[in-house]
Amino acid sequence: MAKLRFIKEHNEYQIDYYQNGKRVRRYLGPDKKHAEKELKRVEALTKAQKLGFELIQPQTASVYNTPSPAVPATQENKPGSEGRHITISKAIEVYLGRCEGAAQSGNITKKTYEYKSSLLKGRFSEFLRKKFPELESLDEIQKVHIESYRAYRVNSRNKNAPGRKIKPTSFNNDLRELIAFFNYCIDNDKTFHVLVNPASKVAKIQKADRDERPPCLTKEQINQVLEKCNGDIELRNVIETFVETGVRYNELRNLRWEDVDLAKNMITVKSREEFLTKSRKSRTIPISQRMRELLKEIPHRSEKLFDLNNLERPKAKKNNLCNIMKRFLDVKKHLPFLRRGERFHIFRHTAITRWANSGVPLPVVQKWAGHSSVEMTMKYVHPSDEESTKWMQKFSDLNK
C-alpha cells in the first residue's frame, strides 16, 4: 500500500510505494491537495496491476530522479501512440479556455485571467520558442526549463522603467501561476498526459528588501498624512475610513450605505454578483467611535459611500473622487516616511497592526480583516519597538 508523508526538512510531501517488487519514493511538492490526489492515483494503479492489467512506463522521465508510477496500457497510451501527447500551445489554449469560462462565471476575476493569458500565451511561450525550439509536447517540459525561465526573468527589465530589473515578486507570481497550470494538467491527465509538476520544486526569488521601514504608520504619521490633505475633505474621509475599517481598496469602492447598520453598530463588506471580495465571503466589521462620527460627515451622493468607480475618466474635475489615487500620490510627495510606490494598502496594514497592538485577539483581527488564516493576518502585523517595550513592561509587572 502506498504511503504519504510530509518531509519537514524539504518542506514537501513524499509518496512511498512498491512497484514490480521495487520500492519507489517520490517527492510531490508542497501542495497537500495534489499529493493526496497522487496517492489515490498510485493506489488505483497498484490495484490495477494486482488484477493483472499490463502496465507500461511513461516515456518522459520524472523531474524527481525516481520513476513515475506505471499506467495501465490502453489503445490510447501504448508506446508510439500519437494520442498520448498534447502540444504546448494546444494545452495552453485548452487551459485558458477553461479559465475564461471561470472568469465569466465569476470563479476567478477578469484580472487574474488576463494575467494567466499574458504569462502562458505571452512571455512563457515566447521564451520556450526562442530558448528551447525543440520542445513540442507539454510532457517534455521539465524542471530545468522552468529554472532557465527563472534565470531569464531575473535579468529582465522593468517595462515602465527600463533602467531597473523586475522585482522578485514578478517572477514569484509567474511561478505561482505555472504551478497552478501544471497542477491542473496533472488533475486532468487524460487530456494533458502530464504526471509530474516541473515547476513545483523551482525556488522562488528571495526578496532583498533594503527598506527597513515597516509597511504601516504610527499615530503621529497618520496625523501628518491627514494634515497634508490641505483641506481636501474627501481624500481625508477616504483615508480615515481605510484606517478605521481596514478594508481593501476595491471593497471600499463597492461599499454601500445599505451595508452600514448604525443600530447594530456594524459595517458589512458584501460579496455581490457584480463584485466579489478577495475571499469571496462577506464579513462584518464593528463601527468604531471615530468611524461613527465620520459616517455623519460623509455626504450622501449616491448609493455608495464613495463613488470611486469612474477611475479612468480622462478629464476628471479636481473635486471628483475618480482621481482620488492621484490626489493621494500628490500628498505622498511631501511625506518622506512613506515608501516609494506606497499606495492605499498601507492603511490596511496600519489598521490591522493597530488592532493587534491594542490587544484584540488574533482570530478576531482575522475576522475583521477577512483573511482565510491567522498566518495571513500575521503578515499584516508590524509591532514597533515602542510596542514591544510596552508589552515587555507589562510582562515584567506581572512577574513582580
C-alpha positions as CSV (number, residue, x, y, z in Angstrom):
1,M,0.0,0.0,0.0
2,A,1.2,3.5,-0.9
3,K,2.1,5.9,2.0
4,L,2.2,9.7,2.0
5,R,4.3,11.6,4.5
6,F,5.4,15.3,4.8
7,I,9.2,15.8,5.0
8,K,9.8,18.9,7.0
9,E,13.4,19.1,6.0
10,H,12.4,19.6,2.3
11,N,9.1,21.2,3.0
12,E,7.2,18.9,0.7
13,Y,5.3,15.6,0.5
14,Q,6.8,12.2,-0.3
15,I,5.0,9.2,-1.6
16,D,6.4,5.7,-0.8
17,Y,5.1,2.5,-2.5
18,Y,6.3,-0.7,-4.2
19,Q,6.2,-1.2,-7.9
20,N,7.1,-4.6,-9.5
21,G,8.8,-5.6,-6.3
22,K,10.9,-2.4,-6.1
23,R,10.5,0.3,-3.5
24,V,9.7,3.7,-5.1
25,R,9.9,7.1,-3.2
26,R,9.0,10.3,-5.0
27,Y,8.7,13.9,-3.9
28,L,5.4,15.6,-4.9
29,G,6.0,19.2,-3.9
30,P,4.4,21.2,-1.0
31,D,0.8,21.1,-2.3
32,K,-1.2,18.7,0.0
33,K,-4.2,18.5,-2.3
34,H,-2.1,17.5,-5.2
35,A,-0.2,15.0,-3.1
36,E,-3.4,13.3,-1.8
37,K,-4.7,13.1,-5.4
38,E,-1.4,11.5,-6.5
39,L,-1.7,9.0,-3.6
40,K,-5.2,7.9,-4.7
41,R,-4.0,7.6,-8.3
42,V,-1.0,5.4,-7.3
43,E,-3.2,3.2,-5.2
44,A,-5.6,2.7,-8.0
45,L,-2.8,1.9,-10.5
46,T,-1.3,-0.6,-8.0
47,K,-4.6,-2.3,-7.6
48,A,-5.0,-2.5,-11.4
49,Q,-1.6,-4.2,-11.6
50,K,-2.6,-6.8,-9.0
51,L,-5.7,-7.5,-11.0
52,G,-3.5,-8.4,-14.0
53,F,-3.5,-5.4,-16.2
54,E,-0.4,-4.9,-18.3
55,L,1.4,-1.8,-17.2
56,I,3.9,0.4,-19.1
57,Q,6.3,3.1,-18.0
58,P,5.7,6.6,-19.3
59,Q,8.4,7.7,-21.8
60,T,9.1,11.0,-20.1
61,A,11.4,10.9,-17.1
62,S,10.4,12.3,-13.7
63,V,12.0,15.5,-12.6
64,Y,12.4,14.0,-9.1
65,N,15.0,11.4,-10.3
66,T,12.7,8.5,-9.4
67,P,10.3,6.7,-11.8
68,S,6.7,7.8,-12.0
69,P,4.1,5.0,-11.4
70,A,3.2,3.0,-14.5
71,V,-0.1,3.5,-16.1
72,P,-2.4,0.7,-17.5
73,A,-1.8,0.0,-21.2
74,T,-4.7,1.1,-23.4
75,Q,-5.1,1.8,-27.1
76,E,-4.6,5.5,-26.4
77,N,-1.3,5.3,-24.4
78,K,0.6,2.4,-25.9
79,P,4.1,3.3,-26.9
80,G,4.1,5.1,-30.2
81,S,0.5,6.3,-29.9
82,E,0.2,9.8,-31.1
83,G,-2.9,10.4,-28.9
84,R,-0.7,10.4,-25.8
85,H,0.9,13.8,-26.4
86,I,-0.5,17.2,-26.4
87,T,1.4,20.2,-27.8
88,I,2.3,23.1,-25.5
89,S,0.3,25.6,-27.5
90,K,-2.8,23.3,-27.5
91,A,-2.5,22.7,-23.8
92,I,-2.3,26.4,-23.0
93,E,-5.3,27.0,-25.4
94,V,-7.4,24.4,-23.6
95,Y,-6.4,25.6,-20.1
96,L,-7.0,29.3,-20.9
97,G,-10.4,28.4,-22.5
98,R,-11.5,26.9,-19.2
99,C,-10.1,29.9,-17.3
100,E,-12.0,32.2,-19.5
101,G,-15.2,30.3,-18.6
102,A,-14.3,30.6,-14.9
103,A,-13.8,34.3,-15.3
104,Q,-17.2,34.7,-17.0
105,S,-18.9,32.8,-14.2
106,G,-17.1,34.8,-11.5
107,N,-15.0,32.0,-10.1
108,I,-11.9,34.0,-10.9
109,T,-11.5,37.7,-11.6
110,K,-11.0,39.1,-15.1
111,K,-7.7,40.5,-14.0
112,T,-6.5,37.0,-12.9
113,Y,-7.5,35.6,-16.3
114,E,-5.7,38.3,-18.1
115,Y,-2.5,37.7,-16.1
116,K,-2.6,33.9,-16.8
117,S,-3.1,34.7,-20.5
118,S,-0.3,37.2,-20.7
119,L,2.1,34.7,-19.0
120,L,1.2,31.5,-20.8
121,K,0.5,32.8,-24.3
122,G,3.0,35.6,-24.0
123,R,6.3,35.7,-22.2
124,F,6.5,32.0,-21.2
125,S,5.6,30.6,-24.6
126,E,7.8,33.1,-26.3
127,F,10.7,32.2,-24.0
128,L,10.3,28.4,-24.8
129,R,10.2,29.1,-28.6
130,K,13.4,31.1,-28.5
131,K,15.4,29.2,-25.9
132,F,14.1,25.6,-26.5
133,P,12.7,25.4,-30.0
134,E,12.9,21.6,-29.9
135,L,10.2,21.4,-27.2
136,E,6.9,20.5,-28.8
137,S,4.7,18.4,-26.4
138,L,3.7,19.5,-22.9
139,D,5.2,16.5,-21.2
140,E,8.7,17.4,-22.4
141,I,8.8,20.4,-20.1
142,Q,11.0,19.6,-17.1
143,K,12.3,21.4,-14.0
144,V,15.5,22.6,-15.9
145,H,13.3,24.5,-18.4
146,I,11.4,26.3,-15.6
147,E,14.7,27.2,-13.9
148,S,16.0,28.6,-17.2
149,Y,12.9,30.7,-17.4
150,R,13.6,31.9,-13.8
151,A,17.1,33.0,-14.8
152,Y,15.7,34.8,-17.8
153,R,13.1,36.7,-15.7
154,V,15.6,37.6,-13.0
155,N,17.6,39.6,-15.7
156,S,14.5,41.1,-17.4
157,R,14.0,44.8,-17.3
158,N,11.0,46.6,-15.9
159,K,8.7,47.6,-18.7
160,N,7.9,51.0,-17.2
161,A,11.5,51.7,-16.1
162,P,14.0,50.0,-18.4
163,G,16.9,51.1,-16.2
164,R,15.7,48.7,-13.4
165,K,15.3,45.0,-13.2
166,I,12.0,43.4,-12.4
167,K,11.1,42.9,-8.7
168,P,11.3,39.3,-7.2
169,T,7.5,39.4,-6.9
170,S,7.2,39.4,-10.7
171,F,8.8,36.0,-11.2
172,N,7.2,34.6,-8.0
173,N,3.8,35.5,-9.4
174,D,4.7,33.8,-12.6
175,L,5.9,30.7,-10.8
176,R,2.7,30.5,-8.8
177,E,0.6,30.5,-12.0
178,L,2.9,27.9,-13.7
179,I,2.5,25.6,-10.7
180,A,-1.3,26.1,-10.9
181,F,-1.2,25.4,-14.6
182,F,0.7,22.1,-14.3
183,N,-1.3,21.0,-11.3
184,Y,-4.4,21.5,-13.4
185,C,-2.8,19.4,-16.1
186,I,-2.0,16.6,-13.7
187,D,-5.5,16.6,-12.3
188,N,-6.8,16.2,-15.9
189,D,-4.1,13.8,-17.1
190,K,-6.5,12.1,-19.6
191,T,-6.4,15.4,-21.6
192,F,-2.9,16.7,-20.9
193,H,-0.9,13.4,-20.1
194,V,1.3,15.1,-17.5
195,L,2.3,13.1,-14.4
196,V,4.6,15.5,-12.5
197,N,4.8,19.2,-11.9
198,P,8.1,20.6,-13.3
199,A,7.5,23.9,-11.5
200,S,6.7,22.8,-8.0
201,K,10.4,22.3,-6.9
202,V,11.7,25.5,-8.5
203,A,12.8,28.0,-5.8
204,K,11.2,31.4,-5.5
205,I,13.4,34.5,-5.7
206,Q,14.0,35.7,-2.2
207,K,13.2,39.4,-1.6
208,A,16.1,41.6,-0.6
209,D,14.1,44.4,0.9
210,R,16.6,47.1,1.8
211,D,14.0,49.5,3.0
212,E,13.7,48.8,6.7
213,R,10.6,51.0,7.2
214,P,7.6,48.8,8.2
215,P,4.6,48.9,5.8
216,C,2.4,50.6,8.4
217,L,2.1,54.0,10.0
218,T,2.3,55.3,13.6
219,K,-0.4,57.5,15.1
220,E,1.8,60.6,14.6
221,Q,2.4,59.7,11.0
222,I,-1.3,59.2,10.3
223,N,-2.0,62.7,11.7
224,Q,0.7,64.1,9.4
225,V,-0.9,62.4,6.4
226,L,-4.3,63.9,7.3
227,E,-2.8,67.3,7.8
228,K,-1.1,67.2,4.4
229,C,-4.6,66.7,2.8
230,N,-4.7,70.5,2.9
231,G,-8.5,70.9,3.1
232,D,-9.2,68.0,0.7
233,I,-12.1,66.7,2.9
234,E,-13.0,63.8,0.5
235,L,-9.4,62.4,0.4
236,R,-9.2,62.8,4.2
237,N,-12.5,60.9,4.6
238,V,-11.3,58.1,2.4
239,I,-8.0,57.7,4.3
240,E,-9.7,57.8,7.7
241,T,-12.2,55.1,6.5
242,F,-9.3,52.9,5.5
243,V,-7.6,53.4,8.9
244,E,-10.8,52.7,10.9
245,T,-12.1,49.7,8.9
246,G,-9.0,48.1,7.4
247,V,-11.0,47.4,4.2
248,R,-9.3,46.8,0.8
249,Y,-9.4,49.4,-1.9
250,N,-11.9,47.6,-4.1
251,E,-14.1,46.8,-1.1
252,L,-14.3,50.5,-0.3
253,R,-15.2,51.2,-3.9
254,N,-18.2,48.8,-3.6
255,L,-19.3,49.7,-0.1
256,R,-22.9,51.0,0.0
257,W,-24.9,52.9,2.5
258,E,-27.2,50.0,2.9
259,D,-24.2,48.0,4.2
260,V,-24.0,50.4,7.2
261,D,-26.1,49.4,10.2
262,L,-25.8,52.0,12.9
263,A,-28.4,50.3,15.1
264,K,-26.2,47.2,15.3
265,N,-23.0,49.2,15.0
266,M,-21.8,47.1,12.1
267,I,-20.5,47.6,8.5
268,T,-21.0,44.6,6.2
269,V,-18.5,44.0,3.4
270,K,-20.5,42.1,1.0
271,S,-19.8,39.8,-2.0
272,R,-22.3,40.6,-4.7
273,E,-23.0,39.5,-8.3
274,E,-21.1,42.4,-9.7
275,F,-18.3,42.3,-7.0
276,L,-16.6,39.6,-5.1
277,T,-14.3,40.2,-2.1
278,K,-10.9,38.6,-2.3
279,S,-12.0,35.7,-0.1
280,R,-15.4,35.6,-1.9
281,K,-17.1,35.8,1.5
282,S,-19.0,38.6,3.2
283,R,-17.9,39.8,6.6
284,T,-18.9,42.3,9.3
285,I,-16.7,45.0,10.9
286,P,-17.7,46.8,14.1
287,I,-18.0,50.6,13.8
288,S,-15.5,52.5,15.9
289,Q,-16.4,55.7,17.6
290,R,-14.4,57.8,15.1
291,M,-16.0,55.9,12.2
292,R,-19.4,56.6,13.5
293,E,-18.6,60.3,13.6
294,L,-17.1,60.0,10.1
295,L,-20.3,58.5,8.7
296,K,-22.2,61.6,9.7
297,E,-19.6,63.8,7.8
298,I,-19.6,61.8,4.5
299,P,-22.1,63.3,2.0
300,H,-24.8,61.0,0.6
301,R,-24.1,61.5,-3.1
302,S,-25.2,58.0,-4.4
303,E,-25.9,54.5,-3.1
304,K,-22.2,54.1,-2.4
305,L,-20.2,55.7,0.4
306,F,-17.5,56.8,-2.0
307,D,-18.1,56.9,-5.8
308,L,-14.7,55.7,-6.8
309,N,-15.7,53.6,-9.8
310,N,-15.1,56.0,-12.6
311,L,-11.3,55.8,-12.3
312,E,-10.4,56.1,-16.0
313,R,-12.3,59.2,-16.8
314,P,-9.7,61.3,-18.7
315,K,-10.9,64.8,-17.7
316,A,-11.9,64.4,-14.0
317,K,-12.5,67.5,-12.0
318,K,-10.4,68.1,-9.0
319,N,-13.3,67.6,-6.6
320,N,-14.3,64.4,-8.2
321,L,-13.5,61.1,-6.4
322,C,-12.4,59.3,-9.6
323,N,-8.9,60.9,-9.3
324,I,-8.6,60.1,-5.6
325,M,-5.5,57.9,-6.2
326,K,-3.6,60.7,-8.0
327,R,-4.5,63.1,-5.2
328,F,-3.0,60.8,-2.6
329,L,0.2,60.4,-4.6
330,D,0.5,64.2,-4.7
331,V,0.2,64.3,-0.9
332,K,2.7,61.5,-0.6
333,K,5.4,63.5,-2.3
334,H,5.6,65.7,0.9
335,L,5.8,62.8,3.3
336,P,9.3,61.2,3.2
337,F,8.3,58.4,5.7
338,L,6.0,56.9,3.0
339,R,7.9,54.3,0.9
340,R,8.3,54.6,-2.8
341,G,5.4,53.0,-4.6
342,E,3.2,53.1,-1.4
343,R,-0.5,53.2,-2.0
344,F,-3.7,53.0,0.0
345,H,-2.9,49.4,1.0
346,I,-0.5,50.8,3.7
347,F,-3.6,51.9,5.7
348,R,-4.9,48.3,5.7
349,H,-1.6,47.2,7.2
350,T,-1.9,50.1,9.7
351,A,-5.4,49.3,10.8
352,I,-4.6,45.6,11.3
353,T,-1.4,46.4,13.3
354,R,-3.3,48.9,15.5
355,W,-6.0,46.2,16.3
356,A,-3.4,43.6,17.2
357,N,-1.2,46.1,19.2
358,S,-4.4,47.1,21.2
359,G,-4.8,43.6,22.4
360,V,-7.6,42.4,20.1
361,P,-7.3,38.6,19.8
362,L,-5.8,37.5,16.5
363,P,-8.8,35.3,15.5
364,V,-11.0,38.5,15.9
365,V,-8.5,40.5,13.9
366,Q,-8.5,37.8,11.2
367,K,-12.4,38.0,11.0
368,W,-12.4,41.8,10.7
369,A,-9.6,41.7,8.1
370,G,-11.3,39.0,6.0
371,H,-8.3,36.7,6.0
372,S,-8.5,33.0,5.4
373,S,-6.0,32.2,8.1
374,V,-4.3,33.7,11.2
375,E,-1.0,33.1,9.4
376,M,-2.1,35.6,6.7
377,T,-3.1,38.1,9.4
378,M,0.3,37.8,11.0
379,K,1.9,39.1,7.8
380,Y,0.0,42.4,8.3
381,V,1.0,42.9,12.0
382,H,4.2,45.0,12.4
383,P,4.8,45.7,16.1
384,S,7.1,48.7,16.6
385,D,9.9,48.9,19.1
386,E,7.8,51.0,21.4
387,E,5.0,48.4,21.4
388,S,7.5,45.6,22.1
389,T,8.9,47.6,25.0
390,K,5.4,48.4,26.3
391,W,4.3,44.7,26.3
392,M,7.6,43.6,27.9
393,Q,7.0,46.1,30.7
394,K,3.5,44.6,31.3
395,F,5.1,41.2,31.4
396,S,7.7,42.3,33.9
397,D,5.0,43.9,36.1
398,L,3.0,40.6,36.2
399,N,6.1,38.8,37.4
400,K,6.9,41.1,40.3
